[in-house]
Structures are given as C-alpha cells and as structure tokens.
Amino acid sequence: MTNLELSRLDLEHIWHPCTQMSDHKNFPIIPIKSGKGAILSDFDGNSYIDCVSSWWVNLFGHSNDYINAKLSEQASNLEHVIMAGFSHEGIIKLSKRLVDLLPKPLNKCFYGDNGSSAIEIALKMSHHKNLIKGKNKPLFLNLKNSYHGETIAALSVGDVELYKKIYKNILIKTVQTSVPMSFKGNEVSDEEALNDLKITLEKYSDQISAFILEPLIQCAGDMNMYSGDFIKKACDLAKSYDIDIIFDEVAVGFGRTGSMFALEQCGVVPDFLCISKGITGGYLPLSVVVTSDETYELFYDTYESKKAFLHSHSYTGNALACACANATLDIFEQENVIEKNLHLSKFIKSEFSKLLKYDFIDNFRQTGMVLAFDLVGFKESRMGYEIYKKALQKGLLLRPLANTIYFMPPYIITKEQVELVVRVLDELLGELRR
C-alpha cells in the first residue's frame, strides 16, 4: 500500500496522541515502514532523520542489531509473567544493575510501564509514607513550567497550560514555585526562584508531601534548561522542611544531559527517582521508581497492618521490556557511550551555532545531547509547526514545542547527518519572513 492509502485508512480508525486531528485534513499522516539507525522510511520510499528520538525514547537507533537479538532471545524463552509472587531473571539482573549505577541509599526498584505511571507511583508512595509516619500532607510542590505526564496526578503536578487547563476541576492539590528561566520576557534568576521557594515553603511546608522536579531540563516546558546549583539549593531547602524530593528523569535519564543520570550533576540524591523512556532503548514501555530501603521498610509489616503499597500494573516488569533494558545497559557499558556523547554534543553545538546568524533566534542553549533555540518576533503563532511540516518535506522529523526548535537525536546519529540537519534548517530559516 502507498502512504496515501494507509493514511486514509489510519484516519478512519485512529485518534492520534497530542494532536488536533483536523490538522491532518490537508496534511497526511505519514505511515512508517521501517527504521534503521537514525533513519525512518515510509511506504513511498521517503526517508527522515529522526531528530527527536521518536518522542525522546530511542538511544541507539531503530532496529538496533544487538537489542533485536536480545529481544528475540527473550521472546523465545519467556514473554511475561505476573510480578505478584513471581519474578524472572531479567528484572532481577536489571534492578541490580540500576542500583549499582545510582548513589546510596537508592536501593529498591518498583516497576511501572510508562513515565506517567512512575510519577503516579512516586506521588502515592510519598503521601502513603507520610501517613504511615502519622503525617497527613495532601499537597505536592512543583516548579512552574514543568511537565510530568498526562494521567490525572501527573498532570496535576505539571504546569504546561496547553495540557492542563481544561482539566483543572478534577486535578489533585498542588503548590507551585518559580523556576529559573532565560526566555525573552520571562526571565527568572536563580536568586528570584529561590526566594519564591522560601516564601512558598514558609506558608505551606507542613502540608507538602513532596517536591517534584525535572533536573536540568524541563523538556515539554519548551526545553527550559536550568542549573544543578539551583537544584541543589532548592532541594536542600525543601529537605530542611521534611519534604520528600522526587526527581523526574523520565526524559533526561540515560545520558541525555551528559551524565548517565542528571542527578549526578546536581549533588542531590532524591527520595524517589522516576525513570522510563530511554531505559529500553526505545523498544518497549517500562518505568521504574527507585527509592531507599528506609522507605521500603516503612511499608514492611504484617498483612493485617494494611501498610502494603497496593499499586500494580498488568505489565509490570515485563520480561521483553527488561531484556531490552538490559541490552541497553550492555551498550552503555561496552561502547563508552557517555564519553562519546561528550564529543558528539560539542560537534552538535558547533554545527548548530552556524544558525546564530539569524537575528530571530534567541536563547540558544544546550545540555548534553539536547540542544534548543527559540524563534522570536513572528506574528505567526505556529511558526514551529510550519517548520515541522516543511522539514518533513526535506527529510527531517522535527517536532518543535510551540516556537522552540530542539534537537534530541539518537546517540548513534552520524556527524554527516548532523551536518545535513543544520543545512536543511539553515535553508528553512532563511525562507522565514517576519
């Protein structure tokens, strides 16, 4: 079948995520036939460089030979087993490896199947933990401009109005505090954000169960990047009020920020660490909340005590997903990925810096393997969307956030492909008129 035939059939039956479906009335869905490395190919023979790692999940390329082999090997042995009362070798091995990568006292892994579910787990654990200790703390503290997912509790602790506003009447209770920002017209310094946090804590601290934040990069928050130094000071302040720290590393974990986990650059060990997306190399849904033995032991009691954490997902700890996660960690170990990414990220910054000749580019920024800049001064409110459509015609899969253009590629992208991305963007930006 052709792209057009498949696209028409798709629209008869499929409601796509994060999409106003009317956009596709005159702009067809693109069915993908295959992927290899950083390249996706459709049914008409067109190819696209995956500049966004297919929603930030793909680390080592599409149809990675090594992950393919490990997935196939696992599928011939065990596809899934209930994780209540049972276990399997893959998840045991994965948990030990994750804990060995993380600082103490993070030592216990609780599994979910996507980023939002990890956030829900951490929020519930923190509130439940406080109840066990005799403290009823119904509020959660989050940063402005944050995003933590789209299930109800995860949405509640986020602050991207586009996703959140319509559901305000059914969200859980939260308190917000400022985040350092460099966006034109919305600048907030570290000092201003810390002062706001102090005022917020003085007012609400006895009601706040946990402070949740995305360390270093607020990805869906237009790729806002802020310092580990601020995070350290903010978390220390929150901890002084006996408030748990939840790090949402769903998008920024596994090398995205330049270190295996962003927490390494912040000097903070959170009470709960949420990881997902890249954990399986982009193959299958899996998430983990990692916490301490101290937290685990608060729930450890007789059945009659009713302290057990009764949260579950049918596909918790799926054996196929764990096989992909173990294969992903193998690649990190065997190929010196973090060091290679350091050099590649410098090359990416050098190439993209060529675009700074345009005076409508502002807030050019990079953290690790994530680079972003803003298009400013345009009357067209969806300029980023127009760039997205034109880029597809030139063989690039970009997915701007409003008028923020970002580049978050698989780690196996070649320098030649990076150069091509910049050449195409240069051509497209050169056509823009304000």
C-alpha positions as CSV (number, residue, x, y, z in Angstrom):
1,M,0.0,0.0,0.0
2,T,1.1,3.6,-0.5
3,N,1.4,6.3,2.1
4,L,-1.8,7.9,1.0
5,E,-3.8,4.7,1.1
6,L,-2.5,3.9,4.6
7,S,-3.0,7.4,5.8
8,R,-6.7,7.4,4.7
9,L,-7.3,4.1,6.5
10,D,-5.5,5.3,9.6
11,L,-7.8,8.4,9.9
12,E,-10.8,6.2,9.7
13,H,-10.0,4.4,12.9
14,I,-7.1,6.0,14.9
15,W,-7.2,9.0,17.2
16,H,-3.6,10.2,17.5
17,P,-1.9,11.5,20.7
18,C,-1.2,15.1,21.4
19,T,-2.8,16.1,18.1
20,Q,-5.7,18.3,16.8
21,M,-6.9,15.8,14.3
22,S,-8.2,18.5,12.0
23,D,-4.5,19.4,11.2
24,H,-4.4,16.2,9.2
25,K,-7.3,17.2,6.9
26,N,-4.8,18.6,4.5
27,F,-1.6,17.3,5.9
28,P,-1.5,13.5,5.7
29,I,-0.3,11.2,8.5
30,I,3.0,9.5,7.4
31,P,3.0,5.7,7.9
32,I,6.5,4.4,8.6
33,K,7.5,1.1,7.0
34,S,10.9,0.6,8.6
35,G,13.7,2.2,10.6
36,K,17.4,1.7,10.8
37,G,19.8,3.8,12.8
38,A,18.7,7.4,12.9
39,I,16.6,7.0,9.7
40,L,12.9,6.3,9.3
41,S,11.5,5.2,5.9
42,D,7.9,5.4,4.7
43,F,5.9,3.4,2.2
44,D,6.7,5.7,-0.7
45,G,10.4,5.4,-0.3
46,N,11.0,8.7,1.5
47,S,13.5,8.8,4.4
48,Y,13.6,11.0,7.5
49,I,16.3,11.7,10.1
50,D,14.7,11.1,13.5
51,C,15.8,14.4,15.2
52,V,13.6,13.8,18.3
53,S,14.4,10.1,19.0
54,S,10.8,9.3,18.4
55,W,9.5,11.2,21.4
56,W,12.8,11.0,23.3
57,V,12.9,7.3,23.7
58,N,15.4,6.0,21.2
59,L,19.0,5.9,22.2
60,F,20.9,3.6,19.9
61,G,18.9,3.7,16.7
62,H,16.0,2.0,15.2
63,S,16.2,-1.8,14.7
64,N,19.5,-2.0,16.7
65,D,21.0,-5.3,15.9
66,Y,22.2,-6.0,19.4
67,I,18.8,-5.1,21.1
68,N,17.0,-7.0,18.4
69,A,18.9,-10.2,19.2
70,K,18.4,-9.9,22.9
71,L,14.7,-9.3,22.4
72,S,14.3,-12.3,20.1
73,E,16.2,-14.5,22.6
74,Q,13.9,-13.4,25.4
75,A,10.8,-13.9,23.3
76,S,11.7,-17.5,22.6
77,N,12.0,-18.1,26.4
78,L,9.5,-16.0,28.4
79,E,7.4,-13.1,27.2
80,H,5.7,-12.1,30.5
81,V,4.9,-13.3,34.0
82,I,2.8,-11.8,36.8
83,M,5.1,-9.9,39.2
84,A,3.0,-10.5,42.3
85,G,4.6,-13.6,43.9
86,F,6.7,-14.3,40.9
87,S,9.8,-12.8,39.3
88,H,12.2,-13.5,36.4
89,E,16.0,-13.4,35.8
90,G,15.8,-10.3,33.6
91,I,14.2,-8.0,36.1
92,I,16.4,-9.2,38.9
93,K,19.5,-8.5,36.9
94,L,18.2,-5.2,35.7
95,S,17.4,-4.0,39.2
96,K,20.8,-4.8,40.5
97,R,22.5,-3.0,37.6
98,L,20.3,0.1,38.0
99,V,21.0,0.2,41.8
100,D,24.8,-0.2,41.1
101,L,24.6,2.9,38.8
102,L,22.9,5.0,41.4
103,P,24.1,6.6,44.6
104,K,23.2,5.3,48.0
105,P,20.7,5.0,49.6
106,L,18.7,4.3,46.4
107,N,18.3,0.5,46.6
108,K,14.8,-0.6,45.9
109,C,13.1,-0.7,42.5
110,F,9.3,-0.5,41.9
111,Y,8.2,-1.1,38.3
112,G,5.5,0.5,36.2
113,D,5.1,0.7,32.4
114,N,5.4,4.3,31.4
115,G,6.6,7.7,32.6
116,S,3.3,8.9,33.9
117,S,2.8,5.7,35.9
118,A,6.2,6.2,37.5
119,I,5.2,9.7,38.6
120,E,1.9,8.4,40.0
121,I,3.7,5.7,41.9
122,A,6.2,8.2,43.4
123,L,3.4,10.6,44.5
124,K,1.4,7.9,46.1
125,M,4.4,6.4,47.8
126,S,5.4,9.8,49.3
127,H,1.9,10.5,50.6
128,H,1.4,7.0,51.9
129,K,4.8,7.1,53.6
130,N,3.9,10.3,55.4
131,L,0.5,8.8,56.5
132,I,2.4,5.8,58.0
133,K,4.5,8.2,59.9
134,G,1.4,9.9,61.2
135,K,1.6,13.0,58.9
136,N,-1.3,13.9,56.6
137,K,0.3,16.0,53.9
138,P,-2.2,16.4,51.0
139,L,-0.1,18.8,48.8
140,F,2.7,18.4,46.3
141,L,5.1,21.2,45.3
142,N,6.2,21.6,41.7
143,L,8.0,24.0,39.6
144,K,6.3,26.4,37.2
145,N,6.7,25.4,33.5
146,S,7.0,21.8,34.5
147,Y,5.6,18.7,32.8
148,H,5.3,15.2,34.4
149,G,2.8,13.4,32.3
150,E,-0.9,13.4,31.4
151,T,-2.6,11.0,33.8
152,I,-4.5,12.9,36.5
153,A,-2.0,13.1,39.3
154,A,1.0,13.5,36.9
155,L,-0.9,16.3,35.1
156,S,-1.7,17.9,38.4
157,V,2.0,18.4,39.3
158,G,2.8,19.8,35.9
159,D,2.3,23.4,34.7
160,V,2.0,23.4,30.9
161,E,-1.3,25.1,30.4
162,L,-1.9,23.6,27.0
163,Y,-2.3,20.1,28.6
164,K,-3.6,21.1,32.0
165,K,-6.1,24.0,31.9
166,I,-9.2,22.1,30.6
167,Y,-8.9,19.5,33.4
168,K,-8.4,21.9,36.3
169,N,-11.6,20.9,38.1
170,I,-10.5,17.3,38.5
171,L,-6.9,17.7,39.4
172,I,-5.2,17.0,42.8
173,K,-4.0,19.8,45.1
174,T,-0.6,21.3,44.3
175,V,1.5,24.3,45.1
176,Q,3.8,25.9,42.6
177,T,7.1,27.8,42.9
178,S,9.3,29.6,40.4
179,V,11.9,28.1,38.1
180,P,15.0,29.9,36.7
181,M,14.2,30.8,33.1
182,S,16.0,32.6,30.2
183,F,13.1,33.0,27.8
184,K,12.8,36.6,26.5
185,G,10.2,38.5,28.5
186,N,10.0,35.7,31.1
187,E,13.5,35.8,32.6
188,V,13.8,34.5,36.2
189,S,17.1,34.3,38.0
190,D,18.2,31.6,40.4
191,E,18.0,34.0,43.3
192,E,14.5,35.1,42.4
193,A,13.4,31.5,42.2
194,L,15.0,30.5,45.5
195,N,13.3,33.5,47.2
196,D,9.9,32.4,45.9
197,L,10.6,28.9,47.1
198,K,11.4,30.1,50.6
199,I,8.2,32.1,50.8
200,T,6.2,29.1,49.5
201,L,7.8,26.7,52.0
202,E,7.2,29.1,54.9
203,K,3.5,29.1,54.0
204,Y,2.8,25.5,53.0
205,S,5.6,23.3,54.2
206,D,3.6,21.4,56.9
207,Q,1.1,20.3,54.2
208,I,3.6,19.4,51.4
209,S,4.4,15.7,51.0
210,A,7.0,16.0,48.2
211,F,8.8,18.5,45.9
212,I,8.9,17.1,42.3
213,L,11.1,18.4,39.6
214,E,12.8,17.5,36.3
215,P,16.5,18.0,36.9
216,L,18.4,20.3,34.4
217,I,15.9,20.3,31.6
218,Q,12.1,20.9,31.6
219,C,11.7,19.1,28.3
220,A,8.0,19.6,27.5
221,G,8.3,23.1,29.1
222,D,9.9,24.3,25.8
223,M,13.3,22.8,26.8
224,N,13.9,25.2,29.6
225,M,17.4,24.5,31.0
226,Y,18.5,25.4,34.5
227,S,21.5,24.8,36.7
228,G,22.4,21.9,39.0
229,D,23.4,24.6,41.5
230,F,19.9,25.9,41.8
231,I,18.5,22.4,42.1
232,K,20.9,21.5,44.9
233,K,20.0,24.7,46.9
234,A,16.2,24.2,46.2
235,C,16.3,20.6,47.3
236,D,18.3,21.2,50.4
237,L,15.8,23.9,51.4
238,A,12.9,21.6,50.8
239,K,14.5,18.8,52.8
240,S,15.1,21.2,55.7
241,Y,11.3,21.3,56.0
242,D,11.0,17.5,55.9
243,I,9.7,17.3,52.4
244,D,10.5,14.4,50.1
245,I,12.3,15.0,46.8
246,I,11.1,13.3,43.6
247,F,13.3,13.5,40.5
248,D,11.5,13.0,37.2
249,E,14.3,11.7,35.0
250,V,11.8,10.1,32.6
251,A,13.1,12.2,29.7
252,V,16.6,13.2,30.9
253,G,17.9,9.9,32.3
254,F,20.2,7.6,30.5
255,G,22.7,10.0,29.1
256,R,20.6,12.8,27.7
257,T,22.1,15.5,29.9
258,G,25.7,14.4,29.5
259,S,25.8,12.1,32.5
260,M,24.1,8.8,33.0
261,F,21.6,10.4,35.3
262,A,21.0,14.2,35.7
263,L,21.2,13.8,39.5
264,E,24.9,13.3,39.1
265,Q,25.2,17.0,38.1
266,C,23.1,18.3,40.9
267,G,24.7,16.8,44.0
268,V,21.2,15.6,45.1
269,V,20.0,12.1,46.0
270,P,16.2,12.2,45.7
271,D,13.9,10.2,47.9
272,F,12.3,8.9,44.7
273,L,13.8,8.6,41.2
274,C,11.5,8.1,38.3
275,I,13.0,6.7,35.1
276,S,11.5,5.5,31.8
277,K,11.7,6.4,28.0
278,G,15.3,5.6,27.1
279,I,15.5,2.7,29.6
280,T,14.6,0.1,26.9
281,G,16.4,1.9,24.1
282,G,13.1,3.0,22.6
283,Y,11.8,-0.6,22.2
284,L,9.1,-1.3,24.8
285,P,7.3,0.6,27.6
286,L,8.9,0.3,31.0
287,S,9.4,2.6,34.0
288,V,11.0,2.3,37.4
289,V,10.7,4.2,40.7
290,V,13.9,3.8,42.7
291,T,13.8,4.5,46.4
292,S,15.6,3.7,49.6
293,D,15.5,0.7,52.0
294,E,14.3,3.1,54.7
295,T,11.2,4.0,52.7
296,Y,10.6,0.3,51.8
297,E,10.8,-0.7,55.4
298,L,8.1,1.7,56.4
299,F,5.6,-0.4,54.4
300,Y,7.1,-3.7,55.6
301,D,4.7,-5.2,58.2
302,T,2.0,-7.8,58.6
303,Y,-0.8,-8.1,56.1
304,E,-3.2,-7.1,58.8
305,S,-1.4,-3.8,59.3
306,K,-2.7,-2.6,55.9
307,K,0.6,-0.8,55.2
308,A,1.4,-2.7,51.9
309,F,1.8,-0.5,48.9
310,L,-1.1,-1.9,46.8
311,H,-0.3,-0.5,43.4
312,S,0.1,-2.6,40.3
313,H,0.1,-2.7,36.5
314,S,-0.7,-5.8,34.5
315,Y,2.6,-5.5,32.5
316,T,4.8,-4.5,35.5
317,G,8.3,-5.7,34.9
318,N,7.5,-7.2,31.5
319,A,10.2,-9.7,30.6
320,L,10.6,-8.5,27.0
321,A,11.0,-4.9,28.1
322,C,13.5,-5.9,30.7
323,A,15.5,-7.8,28.1
324,C,15.7,-4.6,26.0
325,A,16.7,-2.6,29.1
326,N,19.5,-5.0,29.9
327,A,20.7,-4.8,26.3
328,T,20.6,-1.0,26.5
329,L,22.8,-1.1,29.7
330,D,25.1,-3.5,27.9
331,I,25.7,-1.0,25.1
332,F,26.4,1.8,27.6
333,E,29.0,-0.4,29.3
334,Q,30.6,-1.8,26.1
335,E,30.7,1.3,24.0
336,N,31.8,4.1,26.3
337,V,28.6,6.0,25.4
338,I,28.8,8.9,27.8
339,E,32.3,9.8,26.7
340,K,31.4,9.5,23.1
341,N,28.3,11.7,23.6
342,L,30.5,14.4,25.2
343,H,32.4,14.8,21.9
344,L,29.3,14.4,19.8
345,S,27.5,17.1,21.8
346,K,30.3,19.5,21.2
347,F,30.1,18.9,17.5
348,I,26.4,19.4,17.5
349,K,26.7,22.7,19.3
350,S,29.4,23.8,16.8
351,E,27.2,22.9,13.8
352,F,24.0,24.5,15.1
353,S,25.9,27.7,16.1
354,K,26.0,28.4,12.3
355,L,22.3,29.3,12.6
356,L,23.0,32.1,15.0
357,K,23.4,34.5,12.0
358,Y,19.6,34.8,12.1
359,D,18.5,37.7,14.4
360,F,15.2,35.9,15.2
361,I,17.0,33.1,17.0
362,D,17.1,33.6,20.8
363,N,18.0,31.7,23.9
364,F,20.3,29.3,22.1
365,R,21.1,26.6,24.7
366,Q,22.4,23.1,25.2
367,T,22.6,20.5,27.9
368,G,24.3,17.3,27.0
369,M,22.7,15.7,23.9
370,V,19.8,18.2,23.9
371,L,20.1,21.5,22.0
372,A,17.3,24.1,21.6
373,F,16.6,27.7,20.4
374,D,13.6,29.9,20.2
375,L,12.1,31.7,17.1
376,V,11.1,35.2,18.3
377,G,9.3,38.2,16.7
378,F,6.9,36.3,14.5
379,K,3.2,37.1,14.2
380,E,2.6,33.5,13.1
381,S,1.7,31.7,16.4
382,R,2.5,28.3,15.0
383,M,5.8,29.0,13.3
384,G,7.3,25.9,14.8
385,Y,4.5,23.8,13.3
386,E,5.2,25.4,9.9
387,I,8.9,24.5,10.3
388,Y,7.9,20.9,11.2
389,K,5.8,20.5,8.0
390,K,8.5,21.9,5.7
391,A,11.2,19.9,7.4
392,L,9.4,16.7,6.7
393,Q,9.4,17.5,3.0
394,K,13.2,17.9,3.3
395,G,13.7,14.6,5.2
396,L,13.8,15.7,8.8
397,L,11.5,14.6,11.6
398,L,11.4,17.6,13.9
399,R,8.6,18.2,16.4
400,P,9.0,21.8,17.8
401,L,7.5,22.8,21.0
402,A,5.4,25.9,20.0
403,N,8.2,28.1,18.6
404,T,11.0,26.3,20.3
405,I,13.1,24.2,17.9
406,Y,15.0,21.4,19.6
407,F,17.4,18.6,18.6
408,M,17.4,15.4,20.7
409,P,18.7,12.7,18.4
410,P,19.6,9.0,18.9
411,Y,23.2,8.8,20.1
412,I,24.2,6.9,17.0
413,I,23.5,9.8,14.7
414,T,26.5,10.5,12.5
415,K,28.3,13.8,12.0
416,E,27.3,13.8,8.4
417,Q,23.6,13.5,9.4
418,V,24.0,16.4,11.9
419,E,25.5,18.5,9.2
420,L,22.6,17.7,6.9
421,V,20.1,18.6,9.7
422,V,21.8,22.0,10.1
423,R,21.9,22.6,6.3
424,V,18.2,21.9,5.9
425,L,17.3,24.1,8.9
426,D,19.5,26.9,7.5
427,E,17.6,26.7,4.3
428,L,14.2,26.7,6.0
429,L,15.1,29.5,8.4
430,G,16.5,31.6,5.5
431,E,13.0,31.5,3.9
432,L,11.2,32.9,7.0
433,R,9.8,36.4,6.9
434,R,8.6,38.4,9.9
